[in-house]
Amino acid sequence: MKKRMVLFLLACIMILSTVLTGCSQTGKPEEVAKGTDVTEEIAEDPIRVNVGFVDGIPALSMAKLAKETPMVKENVTIHYDLIKGSDLIVSKVMNKEVDIAIVPSNLASIAYNQTDAYMVGALSGFGNLYVLSREDISSIEDLRGREITTIGKGLTPDIVFQYVLKSNNIDPAKDITINYMGGATELAPAFLAKKAEIVLAPEPMLSTILSKDESAKIQLSLNELFAEAAGTDLGFPQTVLIVKKELVESHPNFIGTFLDEYEKSVDWARANPEKLGKYGTELEITVPAGILNQDSIQRMNLNFIDGNEMKEIYMKYVTILSEVDAKTIGGKLPDEGIFFTK
């Protein structure tokens, strides 16, 4: 029964194996119990915190924290765990095995609705899927009557894509042909072999394709198209940072400080692609260091949004998902209690 539940939840979340993750083995954790002077009086009692982050782009946002381990006090121990496998992150969250984690946005809603154990502390990454082709495509209208090859049928990026199409009066069932492949290992070779003319591909796969085919061009950003359709400035939140509710209640100052340090880690990742590649290699993150540059980092859309802006963006996104399929967010819209703000 437990295995079936995990598989059911797995079917509801993003394409972690392609958009967010790399291989499937367990990552090597980093653990530090040594403190620095980041702040004082952050935790009166000794605490141990388990931080999980999915391999891929989410792991890059946490790389500075995991490598440099800025601690807050001698009595705080943080265990950083690189999670390589979409099934593992679902299991760890639903079984409450992590205290802080970077997860797909809709998994945060599922966990809140079904366990009431986690809160969203910040948005950490926005849509990183792009329409790629060798011919010029100036607008989404140019996709009408064409075949688009992508991955993840019925999963959240697919829902976003179809929402954007419908918002532009394009019927996904009649006006366009969407060809779904099994995963990233099929999509990139199909495009490179010219078996697929137009693809909707995520980073870091996109940068890998661009590095191997100079004729390939980025035509449209799904994130920008969503922003236009939904009336948001930043697009759709692909990943969020969640925190265990009991940790928020027992150590709110620690959570506040951790969020501050995570924001610095995100900003650093965006500004230091070369060193980020070095850290990623040392942490065994499977994003190739060779593709990391200012352009690819910008396309990965790492960001840090908290407070009221976070609430507005997140709720708009999960509302759209719920209108298509409520199961993708755990059966119902989360209430205000899902958010932690400093």
N, C-alpha and C positions, 0 to 999 in steps of 0.2 A: 504494500500500500504506500509506504514511504517512498519507494522508488518511483511508483507511478506519479505521485504528487510532484516530485522533483522534475520528472519528464514533462508533466503538464505545464509547470511554471516555466521550464526552459523554452517551451514552444511559444510562450507569450513575450519573451524578452527580445532584445535586439540581436543582431547577428554578431554575437560576441566573438565567434571564431574567425570572423573576417574583418569587421569594422574595428574591433577592440583588441583582439588577442592574437597570439602567435601559436606556438606549439602547445602540447597538452600535458607536459610533465610538470611536476610541482616545482615552483621557483625556490631559489635560495633566499632565506630570510636574512634580514639584518637586525641585530638586536643590540641595544646600548642602554646601560644603566647609569651612565656618567652625565652629570649635569653641567650647564653653563649658566650665564647670568642673563638669559633672555628676559626673565621677570622674577619677581620675588613673591613668596607666599602664594604659589599656584596650587599647591596641594599639601594640606597639613599632614595627611596620612599617606603612607606608601601605597602607590597604585601601579598596576601593570596594565598596559593598553595594547591590544592587538589591532594592528592596522593592516587591512588587506587592500590590494589594488591590482586590477586585472592587467595582464600583460598587453602591451600595445601602447596606443596613445595615452590612455589613462595612467599607465605606469610612468610615462615621461613627465606628466604633471607632478608626480610624487618623487621624482628622481633626486632632486636636491635634498629633500627631507631625509630620504632613505640613505643617501650617501654621507651627508654632512651631519645628520642626526642632531639638530639643535635641540637640546634637552632643556627642561625648565626647572629642574630641581633634582637634587641627589636621590630623592625618594620616588622618582618617577622612572619607570622602565617601559620602553616602547619596543614592541616586536613588529618589525616590518615584514610583510609577507607578499611576495610577488606571486600572484595566482595565475597559473597557466592552464586555462580550461574553463569554458563557459559553464559547464556543469558544476564545477567547484565553487564558483562565486555564488550561484543560486543556492547550493547546499549550505555554504558557510553562513550566508545571510539568513536563510529560513531557519537554520538550526541555531542562530544567534551566537556563532563562533567568533565573530569579529566585533570589535567595539567601534571602529571607524573604518569606512570603506569607500572606494570610488566604484560606483555601480551604474548600470543603465538607468536612465531616469524613470522608466516605467517599473523597473524592479523595486525602486524605492516605494512607489505607491502600492505595489503588490505586498511588500513586506509590512507596510504600515497597516493596510487593510486586514491582513491575515494574521499578523503577530502583534501589532501595536508595540513593537520593540524598538523601532528606529525612527529618527527624525532627519529631515533634510537640512543640512547646515549651509550648503552653498551649491550653486551650479558650477560645474568644473570644465565642461566642454560642450561645444555646439556642433551642429551638423557638419560633417566632413566628407560628404558625397558629392560627386561632380559628374556632369555629362561630358564625356570624352569622345572625340571623333577626329578623323583626318580632314573632314570637310567643314566649312564654316556653317555654324548654326547661330543665328543672331538672337533668337527668342524661343520661348517654349512653343510658340505657335508653329515653328519649323519642325517640331516633332510630330505634328499631325500626319497620320498616314504612314509613319515610319515604324521600324522595329527597333526596340531598345532592349539590350541585353543587360541583365543585372542579376542579383542574388537575393535570397531571403523572402520568398513569397509569403505574404501575410504577416510578416514581422514589421516592427515599427518603422524602419526606413521605407519599406514598401507602402505602408499606410500614409506616410508623409508625402511620398511621390504621387500617389493617387489623389490625395487631397489637393496637392498643387495643380495637378492636371484638371481636376473637376473645377477648381476655382478659376481656371482659365478656359472654361467651357470646352474642355477636351474630355470625352468619355473614354476612360481606360479600356472599356470592353469593346468599343466600336471604332474609335477614332485613332487608335494606336495599338501596336502589337508589343506586348511585353514578354520577352523570352527569359525565363528564369533558369539559371544554372545552379549547380549544387553548392558551389563555394568559390572562394577566391582562387583556389588552385586551378579552377576551370575558366574563370572569367578573364584573367590576364592573358593566358595563352591563346584564348579564342580571339581576343582583340589583336594580339601581336601577330597571329597567323592570318589575320584579315578574314576570319570566319564570322566576326561580329563587327559591324560597321560603326555602330553607336553603342556605347556602354555607359551605365551609371555605376561608377566605381568609388569606393572609399579610399581615403588615405589610411595607411601608407602605400597601399597597392598602387594608387594613382601615380605617385612619384616613381615607383619602380617601373611602371609602364613608360612614363615620360623619359626615363633614363635610358630605355632600350629602343625607343622609336622616336626619332626627332620630328617625324611628320605628325605625331599625335598632338592634339591641341585641346586644352580645357575650354569648353564652350559655355557651360552654365553651372552655377552653384545651386544645389538643391536647398542649401541653407538660406541663400538670398531669395530664392523663389518662394520659400515658405514665409520668410519675413514679409515679403510683399503681399502674399495672399492672406496672412493672418494679422497683418498690421502690427508687427513687432519690429523692434530695432535690431535685435541680435539673432533672430531665427529660432530654431528649435534646440532645446537643451538635450544633448545626447547622453551626457553623463552628469552625475551629481555626487556630492560627498554626503554620506549619511553617518549619523552618530547614534550610538545606542542610548535610548532614553534614560536608562538607569545611570549611565555615566554623566549625562547632562544634569540629572537631578543631584548626583553626589559631588560632581566636580565641574560646575559650570565655568569657573575661571580657567581651568585647564583646557576645556573645549574652546573657549574664546581665544586663548593664546595659540592653540593648535591651528585654528582657522587662520589666524594672522600669519603664522609661519607657512601654512599651506599656500596662502595668497602670494607670499614672497617666492615660494617654490614655482608656482605657475608663471609669475612674471619673469623669473630667472630663466625658465625653460624657453620662453618665447624670445628672450634676448640673447641667449648663449647657445646656439645650435651646435657648435663644435664641441664645447665642453659637455653639453647634454648628450651628444653621441658617445663620448668617452664614459660618462656615468652610466649610460644605458648599456654599453657593452659590459662594464664591470658588474652591473646588476643582473645581467643576462636577459634584458628586455629584448624582444625579438624584432624591434624596428631597426632596420639596417642603418648603422651610423653614417654610411656613405650618402644617404639621401637627405640627411638633415641639413637644411640651410634655411635662410630667412624666408624663402618662398614656400617651402614645404611646411615649415612650422606655422606660417600664417594660414595655410590651407587646413591645417589640423584643427584650427579654431579652439585652442586651449584658452580658457578664460576663467575668471573668478567673479561670481556675482552672488551677493548675499542680501539680506534685509528685505525691504518691501519690493524692490525690483525683482529679486529672486521669486518671491511669491507670485507676482503678476505673470511673469514669463512661464513659470512652471505650471500654474493652474490653466493657463490658456492652452498649453501643449497637451496636458493630460485630458482636458475637456474634449479636444479634437480627437484624441485616441479613443476616448470613451464613446463618442458618437459613432465611431466605426465599429468598435468591438470592445465592450466593457471588460472583457476578460484580460485584455492587455494591461489593465491597470489594477487588477485585483477585484473586479466586479462592480466597483462604484468609485465616484470621485472622492479623494481624501479630503478631510476637513482641515481647518486652520491648524489643528494640533500637529500636523505633520512637519511643521516648520520650527527650527530653532534659530533664533536671532540673538545676537549679542546685546 
